[in-house]
Amino acid sequence: MLFLDLPFAERVRRIAGLGFEVEIWDWTAKDVDALVETGATFSSMTGYVTGTLADPDGAAELLRTAAQSLAVAERLDCPRLNVHGTGLDGRGLPVVPTEVVTPAMWLTAARTLERLAALGERAGRVFTLENLNTAVDHPGTPFARAADTIALVEAVGSPHLRLNLDLYHAQIGEGDLVALVERALPLVGEIQVADVPGRCEPGTGEIHHPAIAATLDRLGYDGVVALEGWASGDPEQALASFRTAFAG
């Protein structure tokens, strides 16, 4: 999402050269050998290619492509692999949109995630389940709210399935971010941030990121905080603003 005028591998080098770890989306559209050659540290990547959580055929496909993703994660030495309630297309829209999530879908999703966590355990990796928003970016995505992802991760109860707590999405969908962080932190594998509206770096919108940072410090969080956002202007300045918000 940064240095968009550069070839992808060069974006990775620029971000790594500024002292940050790197996250990638769809690995099937990347030259994995070129990514390895950058020498960057990869923090997270998309953990499936196609599939869904809540129907048997879709779940089998998600698990099949998750196994493929784990092989790529091994090559990149990437510890976390990210999943959603259903596959998303190139515009971020659900491949299988869902307006009503039934009790049977909840049970199927939990069972699918149990199997996903078992894959992660065997591979020594962690899958993260990300909350999204349905009002702006991902309408029709099931299990999108942070409350939904928290319930599913708690139901599975495995250290190989954690939350990717995206505070940009949560601000749009639920708000009350400090209380959400307090509630969710024992389950968190990663936190993602971007400001609202616009999905740019901290300081460009309405979220008071110093309060989030202070809450994380108070609770002793020492995990990853990631900027999953666009640059409002110069990408290096956007990363500097992100670093200032969370590293002082």
N, C-alpha and C positions, 0 to 999 in steps of 0.2 A: 504493500500500500504506500510505500515511500520510494523516492528516486525513480519515479515511473518513466522518466525519459531514458533510463539506462537498460541494457539487456539484463535479464533476470539474475544471472550469476554475478554480474557487476553490482547489482543492488545489494546482494548478499554480502559481497566484499565490503561495500561502503558501510553498511550497518555494522558488520563485525569490526571493521577498522575503527569505528567510533566507540568501541567497547561494549557493544550489546550482543546478546544472543539473538538468534534468528528463528522466526516461525514461518512455516509455509502452509499454504492450502494444498489443493489437489496435486499430489506428487506425480500423477500420470502425465501431467502436462509439463513436467520439468525434466531436464537432463540431470539425472541423479549423479552420474559420474562427475559432471561439472560442478555440482554442489559439493561433493566430497572434496574435490580439488581446491575449493575455496579455503579450506581449513577453518571455516566458521564453526561455532558451536550451535547446534540446532536444539531448540528448547521444546518445540511442539510441531506437530504436523497433522494433517487430516488423517484419520484412522480408518477410513473406509472409502470405497469408490462409489458404490451403489448399494441400495437396500433401505430397509426401514426397520423400526423396532417392533412394530405392533401387529404384524400379520405374518403367518408362518413362512410364506414364500419370500417375502421381503426380508425377514429375519435371517433366513438361510443365506440370502445373497449378501446381506451386511456382514455376516460372520465369515463368509468366503472371502470377501474383499478385505476384511480386517486382517485376515491371515496374510494376504498379499502385502498389506501395508506394514505389517510387523517385519517382513523381510526387508523392506526399504528402510524402516526405522533402525534396523540392525546396521545397515550400511552407513547410515548417517549418525549412528550413535545417539539417536533422539529418544529421550526418556518417556515422552508423553504423546499420546495419539488421541485426537479429538473426534467426537461423534455428536450427532444431533438426533432429534426425534425421527427424522426421515431424511432421505437424500435431498440435496438442494441442487437446482440447476445453475447455469452460469449467471443468472440474475439474482440468485439467492432465494428463489421461490421453491416451495416444496414440490418434489416430483410427484408425490401422492398427497395432495392437500386434504386436510381433515378439519371439519368444523366441530364435530362432536366426538370426544374420546370416551369410549364405553368402558365399563369395568373389565370386560374381556380384553380390551386393548391394553389396559394397565397391567393385567397379569402377564400377557404376552411380552410386553416391553420389559418387565422386571426379569422374566425368565431369559430373554435374549441378552440382557445386560449381565446376568449371572454367567452365561456362557462366554460373553465377551471378556469379563473379568478373569475367567479361567484361562482364556487364551493369553491375556496379558501376564498372568502369573507364570505360565510356562515359559514365556519369552523374556521375563524379567522387565516388563514395561508396564506402564499405567495408562489406561484409557480414561479420558475425561469427558464428561457429558456437559455440554454447553447449553445454558439458557439463551433464548433468542427473544426478539420482540415481534409481535404479529401486527402491530399498528403501522409500522413504517417500512421495515426491511423484509420481513419474512411472513406475510399473511398466510394463514392456513397450515402453519407448522404445528404438529401435535407436541405435547409435553414441552412447550416453549417457555413457560414462566419459570422463574427461579424456584418458586414453590414446588413446581412439578419435578424439576431436576433434583431438588433436595429430597423429595419423597422417594424417588426412584433410587438414588444413591444410598439413602438410609436403608431401603428395603433390601438391597443387595448386600450391603455390609461387608464389602471387600476393600482392602487397601489398594487393589488394582483397578478399582473404579472410583474415581473422585469427581468432584465438581470442577468444571471450568466456569468460574463465576464471572460473567461478563457484566460489568456495572453500567456500561452504555446501554445495553439491552434492558437491564433491570430498571434503570431510571425511566425509560420510556414506558415499560410495561407495569412496573410496580412502585418504584420510588422508595423512600425511607431507607436509603442505602446504608447508613451506619447500623441500623437495627438488622438489616439483612446480612451485613458482614458479620456481625456478632453471632447471629443465628447459624450462618452457614460455615464459618471458618473451620470448625473441626472436620468438615468433609471436603475441604478445598484442596485441589491439586494445583490450581493456578488461578490467578485473578487477571482479567483483562479490563482495560479502561479505554475510554475515548469520551470526549465531551458531547453534550446534548444542547442544542441540535447541531447537526452537521457531521458528527463522527470524526472530529479532528482532535488535536492534542489538548491536554489539560490547559485551562485558562481561556479557552475560546467559547465557552458556553456556560451553562447554569450549574454544573456540578461543582461543589466545593471540595476539590481534591485534597487540600490540606487536612480537612476533617477525616477523609478516608485514610490518608497516610497516618494520621495520629491514632486512629482506631486500630489500624494494623500494628503499629508500634506498641500500643497499650496491650494488645492481646498477644504480643510476642511472635507475630507472623514473620517467618524468615524465608518464605517461598518466593515463587516467581510472580512479579507484577509485569504484565505485558501491555504495550501500546498496540491495540488493534484499531488503528484509525488512520485517516488521511492527514496530510500536512496542509494547514491553512495557507501556508506560504512556502518558505524555504524549508526543506526536509531536515537539514541539520539543526535549524532553530527549533523545529517541532520536537526533535529528539532531546534538545537541550531543555526545553520546557517540561517535557516528560520526566527527565532526570531530576530536575529541580523539584518537581512536585513530590517525587517519591524517594529521592536520595538526599535531598537537602542541598 
